[in-house]
Amino acid sequence: MNNSGLLQRIFKLQEHGTTVRTEVIAGFTTFLTMVYIVFVNPQILGVAGMNTQAVFVTTCLIAAGGSILMGLLANLPVALAPAMGLNAFFAFVVVGAMGVSWQTGMGAIFWGAVGLLLLTLFRVRYWMISNIPVSLRVGITAGIGLFIAMIGLKNAGIVVPNKETLVAVGDLTSHSVLLGALGFFIIAILASRNIHIAVLVSIVVTTLIGLALGDVKYGGLFSMPTGVTSILGEVDLKGSLNVGMAGIIFSFMLVNLFDSSGTLIGVTDKAGLTDEKGTFPRMKQALYVDSISSVAGAYIGTSSVTAYIESSAGVSIGGRTGLVAVVTGILFLLVMFLSPLAGMVPAYAAAGALIYVGVLMTSSLARIKWEDLTEAVPAFVTTVMMPFSFSITEGIALGFISYCVMKLGTGRWREISPCVVVVALLFVLKIVFIDAH
């Protein structure tokens, strides 16, 4: 079909200086860079006790639905999928460390997504982003990066518990450690050479080596998608909506707020669609799509959905319209028939991807004004307390509180925005009335 046909009318290809061929290639490129999530997400959520085959299907469905909606309603080359980091927070902290059932934890994700949708509806979303200081935003991003990297190191066996020193280096001669490290360096080296499918290549190579070593059992290539009734709608909305879960719900909402909004701005800027204020065409529709996708994702049984920075891979080769996202979404539907492959991926094959995500997210620390301690201390506290307390919520809480303490203590209280004050006070109340009892 040429550009004057149906696709031209829907996506306005000529106006954006692109063609169907370019958009399809860009969509395929974006898909290859982020398809790793359909293998990693089931593995992580499986730790929480969820059916991995069902999670594989729901991951494909929500990535497909969210991406296609983004393409059709917002006409942006941005694909959506469950967020790396928040899935680990859900499985390893909320369910694993805190002992919350996965159904209740999924309820917390649902209410966090509803909160994000309400912030979008009432146009509070960008007010919050513009009023939360860079030091805290960067600290949150970097802290999650360290948190994810630590989980990756643990899954590979590179870091193990130790009673005397808290942590120690694991058996460096074991298959999991060697292949986990190999997977990480494959990603890092290929990414440094601008090879966009680095994560996928790493997972494939380490899984094949694991297969040769006998760590992995071959389960076939194709199968019909399994049923999702074991997780579909199994969300404890009532049990999760209580004061004790408030901090977790707020964490899911706040992290998704920064992650998705920042990615949308970053990808559209790379595509040359943003203006000097950071706004882009059909922003309202884009924010609605990513908010509604998160709500739907939690209901069908997967972690918070967000815009993927990997979308910039498609943009880098010329993708400019929503056709890119639609193509990506269709490919996610097709990959549902490859579910046996997802069950073959060992923990160490995904560990390299988690460690690499940590590298990307901690790089934002370069934006901190380290010479200004009123900015540096809150960023540092936020960053280190996430992995050291094994809680994204506590890291955010202590970061906001320390920001207010530093600004008040140095007489620079006018620099504290009302938004930061409100959030810090809410966390103080949580610590005093909930955590203390």
Disulfide bonds with the S-S distance in Angstrom:
none
